[in-house]
Every structure is written in structure tokens, then in C-alpha cells.
Amino acid sequence: MGRFHESLGSLQEVRESGRTKDLAWRRSQLRGLLRLLTEKEDDIFGVLHDDLGKHRAESYRDEAQAPLVSFPATALVVPEPLGVVLIFSCWNLPLGLALEPLSGALAAGNAVVVKPSELAPYTAAFLAANIPRYLDPRAVKVVLGGPEVGEQLMELRWDKVLFTGSARVGRTILTKAAKHLTPVVLELGSKCPCIVDQLYSKRDRQIAVNRMAGAKWSVCAGQACAAIDYILVEEKFAPILIGLLKSTVKRFTTTPECMARILNAKHFQRLSNFLVDDKVAASVVHGGSVNPKTLTIEPTILLNPPLHSDIMTEEIFGPLLPIITVKKIEDSIKFVNSMPKPLAIYAFTKNEKLKHQIIDETSSGSVTFNDAIVQYAVEGLPFGGVGESGFGQYHGKYTFELFSHKKAVFKRSFLIEFMFRYPPWDDTKTEMLRRVYNTNYILLLLGLLGLRR
């Protein structure tokens, strides 16, 4: 186990160095594979013969691509429905997270079961009452209930499952799906960072802060998987940013109706517990008030809470916004890479070099510059996570593809037949296959005519 752990560690170091992203490196590895096949051809024939008793010609035919052998022919990809799929939607966007994947699944030709979140009971009841009225009730069904119903559904065989929610429940879904080898798409949360570079124009600063505040506090009070979780900013720019955030959030939340409440008492307590830590509480520079009766928490800004505290190690999913300072804005990339891969990375900057660094040196479900959360509404962009933030993507055509099987279809005629593809084998047939593989069609034609080179 220790040996494998060391091997994995060394591979991760290489990946983090950026070595494997370099285009020249990728090309060199592919050239290396070609050299291996060329220089070790006799050895390859030998081991295939020792393992499987294959003749050289059979090995060449089966272990290499030979497109001309199948001439004339046509090839195409036909999307077909997967079958019967199951969609678990989440409570924070209970309508959209049910209907958008449903639309793609139906467009792909599937029968669908939708399991809305029991934590948004009114929306769940609305879906259950109205979907059968507008859609074919024989092909689309809504199932209501709590976790026990979800567990019962996962005991059944599905052709695909899409789950949106927490990583904890996602792991359970994945475990149960393994029983039937059911493919699963997980749309999970994460700590989405927002990198804020120095902006020298007052107008640019205010626009940036408007978009940050909107993406944090006006989207279900921060209870969204793609919401900004924390901000990274240079020490010298932090006071300016905090001042703008304070004034902006006051303008945005002039009445209680301007911000959604926390879902329920359980989630309210979870968020309140973040502030119980004395060192975390001491880092609050704005807000911090909580009201358990109304399940509301004031928009709260924290400056440099301890990195080991719960608020910096768990997804916040609420109206608390930590700001972490760095010496240089480039240091934010290292910080982001020290955390699990997020669903989204946001960056406010006019520095093109920094933009390229973020794109090239980080990994996330998406990267958005000079705005936040809006990428979710762009139909032409796929939405989904990577690593611990989930896997699988949907939106627009990607939803159709998600719920489709790409069936390869190959059609041949009886017009031409190449007998060198069949045994009994000899060196002539091996050479003919070699010419096909090397796309040396002139020599192949000469061979077919019985002429030598």
C-alpha cells in the first residue's frame, strides 16, 4: 500500500508542475508510442504469439487501425435514448434543477422519473400536480418523499441517474448505483473561489463589487452550489474591496425581502456554528447578526478567518463571505490548487496574463472572468463539476448528449473483398496489412495487382 501511495504522490507532483499540460510534451509522448510500436515490432509479435498464439499477420490486423480494409463503407453515429432515467433535483433551485434536465432527457427520447427535494415541499407538490397534466403521465412520473424514498428508488435498475445535491448524499447514490452498474451524473457543491485583482478604475471596481455581491447574497442567500464561497485579494487592495462590499450590500438589502431566508433550522444552525469559533467571530468585519425566529442571517464579511476553521474547510452555502489576503495576486492560484477542485472559479481582473494563468494552471468545472454565476444561464456552455465537485455536464445540447447513447453504426457493401485479411497467414499478407496500416495505397495497389515494388 505504501509503495502505491508513493507512486500516486509522485504522479500528482508531476501533474501539479504543469508538465503534462504542455503541448510539446503531449506530442513527444505520442511520438514515443509510435517509436515503441516501430522499434519493438518484433518483440510485440513475439509476446502476442507467446500469450495468445497469434500469427504476425493476425496481430497486425487486430492490433492496428486499417481503414482501407473496410472500403467501401460508411460510418455514422446515431444518438439513441438510454431508456428510463432518474433525476434527483435539489431544494435551492427546485424548479429549474428539475425541469432543465427533464427537458434534455425527454428530447433524447427517454422515459423519466423526477424525485424533487422534500426540503422544498411546495415546489415538489406543484411539480407532482402539474407535470402529469402537461406531459405524458405514462412516460414521465414525479415521485414525492424523503430520503427513504430516494433509497428505495436507488434499489431499482435505471439506465442513468442524475443527482444534484451534497457530496455526502452523492456518495450514497454512487454506492447504490454500483449494484446495477448504473451510470451516474453528480452535480455537487464546492468552495468556489473568487480572485479579485486590483482594479484601478472606480467604475470597474463598483461593477465588480455589484456582481460579487449579487452572486453571493442575491442568489438564494448564498445557498447555491455555484455561489462565491470566499474571496482572494492582495493585502493592499483588501480595505478598498471591503469598503465597497459593505456599502453595496447595504444598498442591495434595504428590505428583508431583498434576500432569501435560510432553508430550515438545521441549515440555520449549521451556518451559525461557523461563527461560534472565537477566532472566526473575531474576523467578522461586517454583519454577523442571526435571527433563529425568521431563519435569517445578515450578510457577513470576514477577513482572514483561520484557514483550518470549519468556515474555510467546508462549503459555506450561505450568506457568510470570508476574504483571504495574499501578498501577490498570483499567489491565489497556489491557494486555489491547495483545495479540492471547485465547481467554478471566478476572477475579476483586466490582466490577460493572469487570466491565462488561471485557465492553464487551475482545474475547475468552469472559469468566469469579471462576473459570477451567470455562466449557469449560458445555454451554449456545459455546466458541471470536476473531481469532488462532481462529474458529468448538462445544459442545452449537453443535456441531450448526457441522456443519449452515441451508437456507432458501420455499413459495408459486398462490392470489394480483401482476402489478405483472412488466414492462412503468410509474409505476403503481413506486408499487405502493413501497407494498409501505413496508408501506402500505391504499394497496396501494386500488391493487389501482383506487382512488386
Disulfide bonds with the S-S distance in Angstrom:
none
